[in-house]
Amino acid sequence: MNAVNIAGLVLAVGLVVFLVAALLFPERF
């Protein structure tokens, strides 16, 4: 894997975690 693939994977995982957190804890957003 190159740096671009790793960066994209990190961004995708971070976005999924953020969306799950927003769904579970809507009062914090």
DSSP file (Angstrom, degrees, kcal/mol; ACC not computed):
  #  RESIDUE AA STRUCTURE BP1 BP2  ACC     N-H-->O    O-->H-N    N-H-->O    O-->H-N    TCO  KAPPA ALPHA  PHI   PSI    X-CA   Y-CA   Z-CA
    1    1 A M              0   0    0      0, 0.0     2,-0.1     0, 0.0     0, 0.0   0.000 360.0 360.0 360.0 142.3    0.0    0.0    0.0
    2    2 A N     >  -     0   0    0      1,-0.1     4,-2.1     0, 0.0     5,-0.2  -0.446 360.0 -94.0 -99.6 179.9    1.2    3.5   -0.7
    3    3 A A  H  > S+     0   0    0      1,-0.2     4,-2.6     2,-0.2     5,-0.2   0.848 122.4  55.4 -63.9 -34.4    0.6    6.7    1.3
    4    4 A V  H  > S+     0   0    0      2,-0.2     4,-2.4     1,-0.2    -1,-0.2   0.920 108.6  47.0 -66.3 -42.8   -2.5    7.7   -0.7
    5    5 A N  H  > S+     0   0    0      2,-0.2     4,-2.3     1,-0.2    -2,-0.2   0.912 113.5  48.5 -64.3 -41.9   -4.2    4.4    0.0
    6    6 A I  H  X S+     0   0    0     -4,-2.1     4,-2.4     2,-0.2    -2,-0.2   0.912 111.8  49.0 -64.6 -42.7   -3.3    4.6    3.7
    7    7 A A  H  X S+     0   0    0     -4,-2.6     4,-2.3     1,-0.2    -2,-0.2   0.916 112.0  48.8 -64.0 -42.4   -4.6    8.2    3.9
    8    8 A G  H  X S+     0   0    0     -4,-2.4     4,-2.4     1,-0.2    -1,-0.2   0.891 111.0  50.2 -64.0 -39.5   -7.8    7.3    2.2
    9    9 A L  H  X S+     0   0    0     -4,-2.3     4,-2.6     2,-0.2     5,-0.2   0.915 110.7  49.0 -65.5 -42.9   -8.3    4.3    4.5
   10   10 A V  H  X S+     0   0    0     -4,-2.4     4,-2.5     1,-0.2    -2,-0.2   0.908 112.5  48.3 -62.9 -42.1   -7.8    6.4    7.6
   11   11 A L  H  X S+     0   0    0     -4,-2.3     4,-2.3     2,-0.2    -2,-0.2   0.906 112.1  49.2 -65.2 -41.1  -10.2    9.1    6.3
   12   12 A A  H  X S+     0   0    0     -4,-2.4     4,-2.2     2,-0.2    -2,-0.2   0.924 113.2  46.1 -65.1 -44.5  -12.8    6.4    5.5
   13   13 A V  H  X S+     0   0    0     -4,-2.6     4,-2.5     1,-0.2    -2,-0.2   0.912 112.8  50.4 -64.6 -42.2  -12.5    4.8    9.0
   14   14 A G  H  X S+     0   0    0     -4,-2.5     4,-2.3    -5,-0.2    -1,-0.2   0.891 110.1  50.1 -62.8 -39.4  -12.6    8.2   10.7
   15   15 A L  H  X S+     0   0    0     -4,-2.3     4,-2.5     2,-0.2    -1,-0.2   0.912 110.9  48.8 -66.3 -41.8  -15.7    9.2    8.8
   16   16 A V  H  X S+     0   0    0     -4,-2.2     4,-2.5     2,-0.2     5,-0.2   0.924 111.8  49.1 -63.2 -44.3  -17.5    5.9    9.7
   17   17 A V  H  X S+     0   0    0     -4,-2.5     4,-2.4     1,-0.2    -1,-0.2   0.906 111.8  49.6 -61.8 -41.4  -16.6    6.3   13.4
   18   18 A F  H  X S+     0   0    0     -4,-2.3     4,-2.4     2,-0.2    -2,-0.2   0.917 111.4  48.3 -64.1 -43.1  -17.8    9.9   13.3
   19   19 A L  H  X S+     0   0    0     -4,-2.5     4,-1.9     2,-0.2    -2,-0.2   0.907 112.3  48.4 -65.2 -41.4  -21.1    8.9   11.7
   20   20 A V  H  X S+     0   0    0     -4,-2.5     4,-2.4     2,-0.2     5,-0.2   0.916 112.4  49.0 -64.4 -42.3  -21.7    6.0   14.2
   21   21 A A  H  X S+     0   0    0     -4,-2.4     4,-2.9     1,-0.2    -2,-0.2   0.897 109.8  51.9 -64.1 -39.4  -20.9    8.4   17.1
   22   22 A A  H  < S+     0   0    0     -4,-2.4    -1,-0.2     1,-0.2    -2,-0.2   0.857 112.4  46.2 -65.5 -34.2  -23.3   11.0   15.7
   23   23 A L  H  < S+     0   0    0     -4,-1.9    -2,-0.2    -5,-0.2    -1,-0.2   0.876 118.1  41.2 -74.7 -37.5  -26.0    8.3   15.5
   24   24 A L  H  < S+     0   0    0     -4,-2.4    -2,-0.2     1,-0.2    -3,-0.2   0.847 128.6  28.5 -79.4 -34.2  -25.4    6.9   19.0
   25   25 A F    ><  +     0   0    0     -4,-2.9     3,-1.7    -5,-0.2     4,-0.3  -0.528  65.8 157.1-127.1  66.0  -24.9   10.3   20.7
   26   26 A P  G >  S+     0   0    0      0, 0.0     3,-1.1     0, 0.0    -1,-0.1   0.766  70.9  66.3 -63.7 -24.3  -26.9   12.9   18.8
   27   27 A E  G 3  S+     0   0    0      1,-0.2    -5,-0.1     2,-0.2    -2,-0.0   0.700  96.4  56.4 -71.3 -16.3  -27.1   15.2   21.9
   28   28 A R  G <         0   0    0     -3,-1.7    -1,-0.2    -7,-0.2    -6,-0.1   0.556 360.0 360.0 -89.9  -7.6  -23.3   15.7   21.6
   29   29 A F    <         0   0    0     -3,-1.1    -2,-0.2    -4,-0.3    -1,-0.2   0.387 360.0 360.0-115.3 360.0  -23.4   17.0   18.0
